[in-house]
Amino acid sequence: MLPSLLKSLREEKKFPQREVASALGIDTTTYCKIEKGKYPANKEQVEKLAELFHADRNELVKVWLADKIVNIANKDEEVAAEAIKLADSKFNDLSKEP
């Protein structure tokens, strides 16, 4: 999800990959791997990219976090499904607190 979104945003803004990589303080090869989903971006990088692309920070962080959850869940799908239900329940409980 995030890799294709980053590529779309970069192309929309007409930034070359080397310029985006430089803004992140990484080499172009590493940024290319982020766009291809072969290397994970960290939260700080995602926030910098949101600023660079003038994109909604919360939306990019949400997609980044969803990717992390999916990647972890793929390692143990059975346990992950139960963990997601438990987390959802906890979030619902938190939202009910005053």
N, CA, C and O atoms as a printed pandas DataFrame, in Angstrom:
     atom_number atom_name residue_name chain_id  residue_number  x_coord  y_coord  z_coord
0              1         N          MET        A               1    0.814   -1.193    0.000
1              2        CA          MET        A               1    0.000    0.000    0.000
2              3         C          MET        A               1    0.861    1.261    0.000
3              4         O          MET        A               1    0.736    2.106   -0.887
4              5         N          LEU        A               2    1.744    1.383    1.014
5              6        CA          LEU        A               2    2.550    2.594    1.115
6              7         C          LEU        A               2    3.503    2.756   -0.065
7              8         O          LEU        A               2    3.594    3.854   -0.612
8              9         N          PRO        A               3    4.216    1.713   -0.479
9             10        CA          PRO        A               3    5.143    1.906   -1.603
10            11         C          PRO        A               3    4.482    2.493   -2.850
11            12         O          PRO        A               3    5.017    3.424   -3.451
12            13         N          SER        A               4    3.344    1.966   -3.237
13            14        CA          SER        A               4    2.683    2.482   -4.443
14            15         C          SER        A               4    2.149    3.898   -4.217
15            16         O          SER        A               4    2.139    4.710   -5.141
16            17         N          LEU        A               5    1.711    4.191   -3.008
17            18        CA          LEU        A               5    1.237    5.539   -2.690
18            19         C          LEU        A               5    2.387    6.541   -2.779
19            20         O          LEU        A               5    2.226    7.628   -3.333
20            21         N          LEU        A               6    3.545    6.173   -2.232
21            22        CA          LEU        A               6    4.705    7.064   -2.292
22            23         C          LEU        A               6    5.135    7.317   -3.729
23            24         O          LEU        A               6    5.451    8.447   -4.103
24            25         N          LYS        A               7    5.143    6.265   -4.525
25            26        CA          LYS        A               7    5.523    6.425   -5.933
26            27         C          LYS        A               7    4.547    7.357   -6.648
27            28         O          LYS        A               7    4.965    8.231   -7.407
28            29         N          SER        A               8    3.267    7.175   -6.410
29            30        CA          SER        A               8    2.251    8.034   -7.038
30            31         C          SER        A               8    2.421    9.492   -6.628
31            32         O          SER        A               8    2.361   10.392   -7.465
32            33         N          LEU        A               9    2.633    9.715   -5.338
33            34        CA          LEU        A               9    2.813   11.086   -4.853
34            35         C          LEU        A               9    4.067   11.719   -5.446
35            36         O          LEU        A               9    4.056   12.883   -5.846
36            37         N          ARG        A              10    5.151   10.938   -5.500
37            38        CA          ARG        A              10    6.400   11.457   -6.057
38            39         C          ARG        A              10    6.233   11.815   -7.523
39            40         O          ARG        A              10    6.670   12.878   -7.963
40            41         N          GLU        A              11    5.598   10.923   -8.280
41            42        CA          GLU        A              11    5.400   11.176   -9.708
42            43         C          GLU        A              11    4.462   12.361   -9.931
43            44         O          GLU        A              11    4.658   13.152  -10.853
44            45         N          GLU        A              12    3.451   12.475   -9.089
45            46        CA          GLU        A              12    2.508   13.592   -9.184
46            47         C          GLU        A              12    3.223   14.934   -8.994
47            48         O          GLU        A              12    2.910   15.921   -9.659
48            49         N          LYS        A              13    4.195   14.943   -8.067
49            50        CA          LYS        A              13    4.956   16.165   -7.786
50            51         C          LYS        A              13    6.166   16.315   -8.713
51            52         O          LYS        A              13    6.879   17.318   -8.664
52            53         N          LYS        A              14    6.386   15.302   -9.555
53            54        CA          LYS        A              14    7.485   15.309  -10.524
54            55         C          LYS        A              14    8.867   15.415   -9.861
55            56         O          LYS        A              14    9.759   16.104  -10.357
56            57         N          PHE        A              15    9.018   14.721   -8.738
57            58        CA          PHE        A              15   10.306   14.663   -8.057
58            59         C          PHE        A              15   11.087   13.457   -8.562
59            60         O          PHE        A              15   10.523   12.367   -8.657
60            61         N          PRO        A              16   12.357   13.616   -8.886
61            62        CA          PRO        A              16   13.171   12.434   -9.182
62            63         C          PRO        A              16   13.463   11.686   -7.873
63            64         O          PRO        A              16   13.488   12.287   -6.799
64            65         N          GLN        A              17   13.680   10.395   -7.975
65            66        CA          GLN        A              17   13.943    9.600   -6.773
66            67         C          GLN        A              17   15.165   10.116   -6.023
67            68         O          GLN        A              17   15.174   10.115   -4.792
68            69         N          ARG        A              18   16.185   10.553   -6.732
69            70        CA          ARG        A              18   17.400   11.022   -6.069
70            71         C          ARG        A              18   17.130   12.245   -5.188
71            72         O          ARG        A              18   17.755   12.403   -4.139
72            73         N          GLU        A              19   16.205   13.107   -5.610
73            74        CA          GLU        A              19   15.865   14.294   -4.824
74            75         C          GLU        A              19   15.114   13.907   -3.548
75            76         O          GLU        A              19   15.351   14.475   -2.482
76            77         N          VAL        A              20   14.221   12.947   -3.668
77            78        CA          VAL        A              20   13.475   12.469   -2.494
78            79         C          VAL        A              20   14.438   11.784   -1.526
79            80         O          VAL        A              20   14.378   12.005   -0.317
80            81         N          ALA        A              21   15.321   10.954   -2.069
81            82        CA          ALA        A              21   16.307   10.266   -1.235
82            83         C          ALA        A              21   17.168   11.277   -0.486
83            84         O          ALA        A              21   17.426   11.115    0.707
84            85         N          SER        A              22   17.607   12.305   -1.175
85            86        CA          SER        A              22   18.432   13.342   -0.554
86            87         C          SER        A              22   17.680   14.034    0.580
87            88         O          SER        A              22   18.258   14.301    1.633
88            89         N          ALA        A              23   16.411   14.323    0.374
89            90        CA          ALA        A              23   15.593   14.967    1.414
90            91         C          ALA        A              23   15.475   14.084    2.655
91            92         O          ALA        A              23   15.343   14.581    3.774
92            93         N          LEU        A              24   15.525   12.765    2.442
93            94        CA          LEU        A              24   15.430   11.820    3.560
94            95         C          LEU        A              24   16.793   11.516    4.181
95            96         O          LEU        A              24   16.869   10.917    5.254
96            97         N          GLY        A              25   17.871   11.932    3.504
97            98        CA          GLY        A              25   19.213   11.634    3.996
98            99         C          GLY        A              25   19.620   10.192    3.757
99           100         O          GLY        A              25   20.416    9.632    4.510
100          101         N          ILE        A              26   19.068    9.586    2.698
101          102        CA          ILE        A              26   19.420    8.210    2.343
102          103         C          ILE        A              26   19.865    8.180    0.886
103          104         O          ILE        A              26   19.673    9.149    0.153
104          105         N          ASP        A              27   20.458    7.070    0.471
105          106        CA          ASP        A              27   20.867    6.994   -0.928
106          107         C          ASP        A              27   19.680    6.613   -1.812
107          108         O          ASP        A              27   18.661    6.111   -1.338
108          109         N          THR        A              28   19.843    6.867   -3.095
109          110        CA          THR        A              28   18.763    6.630   -4.055
110          111         C          THR        A              28   18.358    5.164   -4.099
111          112         O          THR        A              28   17.174    4.849   -4.221
112          113         N          THR        A              29   19.330    4.268   -4.000
113          114        CA          THR        A              29   19.031    2.832   -4.030
114          115         C          THR        A              29   18.088    2.449   -2.895
115          116         O          THR        A              29   17.144    1.687   -3.097
116          117         N          THR        A              30   18.343    2.973   -1.717
117          118        CA          THR        A              30   17.484    2.671   -0.567
118          119         C          THR        A              30   16.078    3.212   -0.796
119          120         O          THR        A              30   15.093    2.532   -0.511
120          121         N          TYR        A              31   15.984    4.438   -1.312
121          122        CA          TYR        A              31   14.650    4.986   -1.566
122          123         C          TYR        A              31   13.914    4.158   -2.622
123          124         O          TYR        A              31   12.714    3.916   -2.495
124          125         N          CYS        A              32   14.629    3.725   -3.659
125          126        CA          CYS        A              32   14.002    2.874   -4.690
126          127         C          CYS        A              32   13.438    1.604   -4.057
127          128         O          CYS        A              32   12.353    1.149   -4.419
128          129         N          LYS        A              33   14.182    1.038   -3.110
129          130        CA          LYS        A              33   13.717   -0.170   -2.423
130          131         C          LYS        A              33   12.469    0.119   -1.588
131          132         O          LYS        A              33   11.591   -0.736   -1.473
132          133         N          ILE        A              34   12.386    1.309   -1.010
133          134        CA          ILE        A              34   11.188    1.693   -0.249
134          135         C          ILE        A              34    9.990    1.743   -1.188
135          136         O          ILE        A              34    8.920    1.229   -0.862
136          137         N          GLU        A              35   10.168    2.362   -2.354
137          138        CA          GLU        A              35    9.063    2.466   -3.319
138          139         C          GLU        A              35    8.645    1.110   -3.884
139          140         O          GLU        A              35    7.496    0.928   -4.289
140          141         N          LYS        A              36    9.578    0.164   -3.909
141          142        CA          LYS        A              36    9.261   -1.173   -4.428
142          143         C          LYS        A              36    8.780   -2.118   -3.328
143          144         O          LYS        A              36    8.420   -3.263   -3.603
144          145         N          GLY        A              37    8.774   -1.639   -2.087
145          146        CA          GLY        A              37    8.317   -2.465   -0.978
146          147         C          GLY        A              37    9.346   -3.480   -0.512
147          148         O          GLY        A              37    9.010   -4.424    0.203
148          149         N          LYS        A              38   10.606   -3.291   -0.914
149          150        CA          LYS        A              38   11.662   -4.230   -0.534
150          151         C          LYS        A              38   12.404   -3.787    0.721
151          152         O          LYS        A              38   13.197   -4.542    1.283
152          153         N          TYR        A              39   12.142   -2.569    1.152
153          154        CA          TYR        A              39   12.779   -2.013    2.343
154          155         C          TYR        A              39   11.735   -1.134    3.032
155          156         O          TYR        A              39   11.109   -0.297    2.382
156          157         N          PRO        A              40   11.543   -1.313    4.335
157          158        CA          PRO        A              40   10.492   -0.537    5.006
158          159         C          PRO        A              40   10.948    0.879    5.364
159          160         O          PRO        A              40   12.074    1.087    5.817
160          161         N          ALA        A              41   10.069    1.829    5.156
161          162        CA          ALA        A              41   10.322    3.196    5.622
162          163         C          ALA        A              41   10.023    3.237    7.115
163          164         O          ALA        A              41    9.193    2.475    7.610
164          165         N          ASN        A              42   10.702    4.127    7.825
165          166        CA          ASN        A              42   10.350    4.300    9.230
166          167         C          ASN        A              42    9.392    5.486    9.371
167          168         O          ASN        A              42    9.165    6.231    8.417
168          169         N          LYS        A              43    8.845    5.645   10.555
169          170        CA          LYS        A              43    7.822    6.679   10.765
170          171         C          LYS        A              43    8.369    8.075   10.476
171          172         O          LYS        A              43    7.685    8.902    9.873
172          173         N          GLU        A              44    9.587    8.331   10.903
173          174        CA          GLU        A              44   10.193    9.645   10.663
174          175         C          GLU        A              44   10.289    9.927    9.162
175          176         O          GLU        A              44   10.006   11.040    8.718
176          177         N          GLN        A              45   10.681    8.933    8.393
177          178        CA          GLN        A              45   10.766    9.102    6.939
178          179         C          GLN        A              45    9.389    9.367    6.337
179          180         O          GLN        A              45    9.242   10.216    5.457
180          181         N          VAL        A              46    8.395    8.646    6.809
181          182        CA          VAL        A              46    7.031    8.831    6.301
182          183         C          VAL        A              46    6.548   10.250    6.594
183          184         O          VAL        A              46    5.917   10.881    5.745
184          185         N          GLU        A              47    6.840   10.746    7.779
185          186        CA          GLU        A              47    6.445   12.112    8.129
186          187         C          GLU        A              47    7.161   13.140    7.253
187          188         O          GLU        A              47    6.557   14.125    6.829
188          189         N          LYS        A              48    8.454   12.912    6.980
189          190        CA          LYS        A              48    9.198   13.816    6.094
190          191         C          LYS        A              48    8.635   13.772    4.677
191          192         O          LYS        A              48    8.548   14.799    4.005
192          193         N          LEU        A              49    8.256   12.583    4.232
193          194        CA          LEU        A              49    7.686   12.445    2.888
194          195         C          LEU        A              49    6.346   13.166    2.790
195          196         O          LEU        A              49    6.047   13.788    1.771
196          197         N          ALA        A              50    5.552   13.084    3.829
197          198        CA          ALA        A              50    4.267   13.795    3.834
198          199         C          ALA        A              50    4.504   15.292    3.673
199          200         O          ALA        A              50    3.803   15.969    2.920
200          201         N          GLU        A              51    5.493   15.791    4.384
201          202        CA          GLU        A              51    5.826   17.216    4.284
202          203         C          GLU        A              51    6.348   17.554    2.881
203          204         O          GLU        A              51    5.924   18.541    2.280
204          205         N          LEU        A              52    7.249   16.749    2.375
205          206        CA          LEU        A              52    7.841   16.984    1.055
206          207         C          LEU        A              52    6.786   16.972   -0.045
207          208         O          LEU        A              52    6.807   17.812   -0.944
208          209         N          PHE        A              53    5.864   16.016    0.033
209          210        CA          PHE        A              53    4.840   15.862   -1.002
210          211         C          PHE        A              53    3.587   16.709   -0.730
211          212         O          PHE        A              53    2.639   16.695   -1.516
212          213         N          HIS        A              54    3.592   17.444    0.389
213          214        CA          HIS        A              54    2.414   18.223    0.797
214          215         C          HIS        A              54    1.183   17.312    0.870
215          216         O          HIS        A              54    0.100   17.636    0.383
216          217         N          ALA        A              55    1.407   16.165    1.500
217          218        CA          ALA        A              55    0.347   15.165    1.659
218          219         C          ALA        A              55   -0.122   15.172    3.114
219          220         O          ALA        A              55    0.557   15.701    3.994
220          221         N          ASP        A              56   -1.271   14.589    3.349
221          222        CA          ASP        A              56   -1.830   14.490    4.695
222          223         C          ASP        A              56   -0.961   13.550    5.532
223          224         O          ASP        A              56   -0.884   12.352    5.257
224          225         N          ARG        A              57   -0.313   14.103    6.551
225          226        CA          ARG        A              57    0.590   13.327    7.400
226          227         C          ARG        A              57   -0.129   12.141    8.039
227          228         O          ARG        A              57    0.381   11.020    8.032
228          229         N          ASN        A              58   -1.310   12.394    8.588
229          230        CA          ASN        A              58   -2.048   11.324    9.259
230          231         C          ASN        A              58   -2.399   10.195    8.298
231          232         O          ASN        A              58   -2.344    9.022    8.668
232          233         N          GLU        A              59   -2.754   10.543    7.079
233          234        CA          GLU        A              59   -3.106    9.523    6.090
234          235         C          GLU        A              59   -1.892    8.651    5.755
235          236         O          GLU        A              59   -2.004    7.427    5.698
236          237         N          LEU        A              60   -0.734    9.282    5.535
237          238        CA          LEU        A              60    0.468    8.498    5.215
238          239         C          LEU        A              60    0.890    7.625    6.390
239          240         O          LEU        A              60    1.263    6.467    6.202
240          241         N          VAL        A              61    0.832    8.175    7.601
241          242        CA          VAL        A              61    1.205    7.387    8.782
242          243         C          VAL        A              61    0.227    6.228    8.965
243          244         O          VAL        A              61    0.631    5.127    9.340
244          245         N          LYS        A              62   -1.046    6.470    8.704
245          246        CA          LYS        A              62   -2.059    5.410    8.818
246          247         C          LYS        A              62   -1.757    4.271    7.835
247          248         O          LYS        A              62   -1.830    3.099    8.202
248          249         N          VAL        A              63   -1.422    4.613    6.603
249          250        CA          VAL        A              63   -1.102    3.586    5.599
250          251         C          VAL        A              63    0.183    2.859    5.994
251          252         O          VAL        A              63    0.273    1.639    5.857
252          253         N          TRP        A              64    1.180    3.609    6.486
253          254        CA          TRP        A              64    2.441    3.013    6.937
254          255         C          TRP        A              64    2.182    2.006    8.062
255          256         O          TRP        A              64    2.712    0.894    8.044
256          257         N          LEU        A              65    1.367    2.404    9.036
257          258        CA          LEU        A              65    1.064    1.529   10.163
258          259         C          LEU        A              65    0.276    0.302    9.713
259          260         O          LEU        A              65    0.527   -0.805   10.188
260          261         N          ALA        A              66   -0.665    0.492    8.811
261          262        CA          ALA        A              66   -1.435   -0.643    8.281
262          263         C          ALA        A              66   -0.503   -1.637    7.589
263          264         O          ALA        A              66   -0.660   -2.847    7.753
264          265         N          ASP        A              67    0.462   -1.138    6.820
265          266        CA          ASP        A              67    1.438   -2.023    6.173
266          267         C          ASP        A              67    2.225   -2.816    7.210
267          268         O          ASP        A              67    2.448   -4.015    7.043
268          269         N          LYS        A              68    2.645   -2.143    8.283
269          270        CA          LYS        A              68    3.400   -2.828    9.337
270          271         C          LYS        A              68    2.562   -3.947    9.956
271          272         O          LYS        A              68    3.057   -5.050   10.185
272          273         N          ILE        A              69    1.296   -3.653   10.225
273          274        CA          ILE        A              69    0.408   -4.650   10.826
274          275         C          ILE        A              69    0.237   -5.842    9.890
275          276         O          ILE        A              69    0.306   -6.992   10.325
276          277         N          VAL        A              70    0.015   -5.570    8.613
277          278        CA          VAL        A              70   -0.160   -6.650    7.631
278          279         C          VAL        A              70    1.108   -7.494    7.531
279          280         O          VAL        A              70    1.030   -8.721    7.480
280          281         N          ASN        A              71    2.271   -6.850    7.504
281          282        CA          ASN        A              71    3.530   -7.598    7.406
282          283         C          ASN        A              71    3.744   -8.500    8.615
283          284         O          ASN        A              71    4.197   -9.637    8.476
284          285         N          ILE        A              72    3.421   -7.996    9.791
285          286        CA          ILE        A              72    3.547   -8.809   10.999
286          287         C          ILE        A              72    2.510   -9.927   10.982
287          288         O          ILE        A              72    2.822  -11.071   11.313
288          289         N          ALA        A              73    1.286   -9.601   10.599
289          290        CA          ALA        A              73    0.199  -10.581   10.579
290          291         C          ALA        A              73    0.485  -11.718    9.610
291          292         O          ALA        A              73    0.099  -12.859    9.867
292          293         N          ASN        A              74    1.147  -11.428    8.512
293          294        CA          ASN        A              74    1.452  -12.464    7.523
294          295         C          ASN        A              74    2.383  -13.537    8.067
295          296         O          ASN        A              74    2.442  -14.641    7.527
296          297         N          LYS        A              75    3.112  -13.219    9.135
297          298        CA          LYS        A              75    4.057  -14.181    9.701
298          299         C          LYS        A              75    3.353  -15.254   10.530
299          300         O          LYS        A              75    3.854  -16.372   10.651
300          301         N          ASP        A              76    2.209  -14.924   11.093
301          302        CA          ASP        A              76    1.445  -15.885   11.899
302          303         C          ASP        A              76   -0.023  -15.482   11.829
303          304         O          ASP        A              76   -0.563  -14.893   12.765
304          305         N          GLU        A              77   -0.651  -15.804   10.719
305          306        CA          GLU        A              77   -2.001  -15.326   10.423
306          307         C          GLU        A              77   -3.032  -15.705   11.481
307          308         O          GLU        A              77   -3.894  -14.899   11.831
308          309         N          GLU        A              78   -2.944  -16.918   11.981
309          310        CA          GLU        A              78   -3.938  -17.388   12.942
310          311         C          GLU        A              78   -3.911  -16.556   14.225
311          312         O          GLU        A              78   -4.951  -16.096   14.695
312          313         N          VAL        A              79   -2.738  -16.371   14.776
313          314        CA          VAL        A              79   -2.594  -15.588   15.999
314          315         C          VAL        A              79   -2.861  -14.111   15.711
315          316         O          VAL        A              79   -3.450  -13.415   16.537
316          317         N          ALA        A              80   -2.434  -13.638   14.555
317          318        CA          ALA        A              80   -2.603  -12.226   14.198
318          319         C          ALA        A              80   -4.071  -11.828   14.149
319          320         O          ALA        A              80   -4.428  -10.745   14.612
320          321         N          ALA        A              81   -4.916  -12.670   13.607
321          322        CA          ALA        A              81   -6.343  -12.348   13.515
322          323         C          ALA        A              81   -6.931  -12.141   14.912
323          324         O          ALA        A              81   -7.712  -11.215   15.131
324          325         N          GLU        A              82   -6.557  -12.995   15.840
325          326        CA          GLU        A              82   -7.036  -12.851   17.217
326          327         C          GLU        A              82   -6.450  -11.601   17.871
327          328         O          GLU        A              82   -7.141  -10.903   18.613
328          329         N          ALA        A              83   -5.180  -11.322   17.597
329          330        CA          ALA        A              83   -4.535  -10.136   18.165
330          331         C          ALA        A              83   -5.200   -8.863   17.654
331          332         O          ALA        A              83   -5.377   -7.908   18.410
332          333         N          ILE        A              84   -5.568   -8.845   16.378
333          334        CA          ILE        A              84   -6.235   -7.674   15.801
334          335         C          ILE        A              84   -7.606   -7.474   16.453
335          336         O          ILE        A              84   -7.998   -6.343   16.743
336          337         N          LYS        A              85   -8.331   -8.570   16.683
337          338        CA          LYS        A              85   -9.629   -8.467   17.363
338          339         C          LYS        A              85   -9.459   -7.920   18.777
339          340         O          LYS        A              85  -10.237   -7.078   19.225
340          341         N          LEU        A              86   -8.435   -8.405   19.473
341          342        CA          LEU        A              86   -8.165   -7.942   20.832
342          343         C          LEU        A              86   -7.802   -6.455   20.833
343          344         O          LEU        A              86   -8.299   -5.694   21.664
344          345         N          ALA        A              87   -6.945   -6.047   19.910
345          346        CA          ALA        A              87   -6.557   -4.634   19.818
346          347         C          ALA        A              87   -7.771   -3.764   19.511
347          348         O          ALA        A              87   -7.930   -2.688   20.087
348          349         N          ASP        A              88   -8.619   -4.230   18.611
349          350        CA          ASP        A              88   -9.829   -3.484   18.261
350          351         C          ASP        A              88  -10.717   -3.305   19.493
351          352         O          ASP        A              88  -11.265   -2.228   19.729
352          353         N          SER        A              89  -10.845   -4.363   20.260
353          354        CA          SER        A              89  -11.646   -4.308   21.481
354          355         C          SER        A              89  -11.062   -3.294   22.468
355          356         O          SER        A              89  -11.800   -2.526   23.085
356          357         N          LYS        A              90   -9.745   -3.297   22.611
357          358        CA          LYS        A              90   -9.080   -2.356   23.525
358          359         C          LYS        A              90   -9.282   -0.917   23.059
359          360         O          LYS        A              90   -9.539   -0.030   23.873
360          361         N          PHE        A              91   -9.166   -0.684   21.746
361          362        CA          PHE        A              91   -9.381    0.663   21.217
362          363         C          PHE        A              91  -10.815    1.117   21.454
363          364         O          PHE        A              91  -11.056    2.280   21.776
364          365         N          ASN        A              92  -11.759    0.207   21.296
365          366        CA          ASN        A              92  -13.163    0.547   21.550
366          367         C          ASN        A              92  -13.379    0.910   23.012
367          368         O          ASN        A              92  -14.111    1.848   23.328
368          369         N          ASP        A              93  -12.729    0.152   23.911
369          370        CA          ASP        A              93  -12.829    0.458   25.339
370          371         C          ASP        A              93  -12.238    1.835   25.645
371          372         O          ASP        A              93  -12.808    2.598   26.426
372          373         N          LEU        A              94  -11.105    2.150   25.033
373          374        CA          LEU        A              94  -10.459    3.444   25.266
374          375         C          LEU        A              94  -11.320    4.602   24.779
375          376         O          LEU        A              94  -11.362    5.662   25.404
376          377         N          SER        A              95  -12.000    4.392   23.667
377          378        CA          SER        A              95  -12.821    5.474   23.111
378          379         C          SER        A              95  -14.070    5.736   23.955
379          380         O          SER        A              95  -14.686    6.795   23.841
380          381         N          LYS        A              96  -14.440    4.777   24.797
381          382        CA          LYS        A              96  -15.617    4.946   25.659
382          383         C          LYS        A              96  -15.276    5.653   26.964
383          384         O          LYS        A              96  -16.167    6.136   27.663
384          385         N          GLU        A              97  -13.972    5.716   27.299
385          386        CA          GLU        A              97  -13.563    6.362   28.544
386          387         C          GLU        A              97  -13.748    7.868   28.427
387          388         O          GLU        A              97  -13.562    8.448   27.358
388          389         N          PRO        A              98  -14.124    8.502   29.559
389          390        CA          PRO        A              98  -14.341    9.965   29.540
390          391         C          PRO        A              98  -13.058   10.747   29.366
391          392         O          PRO        A              98  -13.085   11.978   29.332
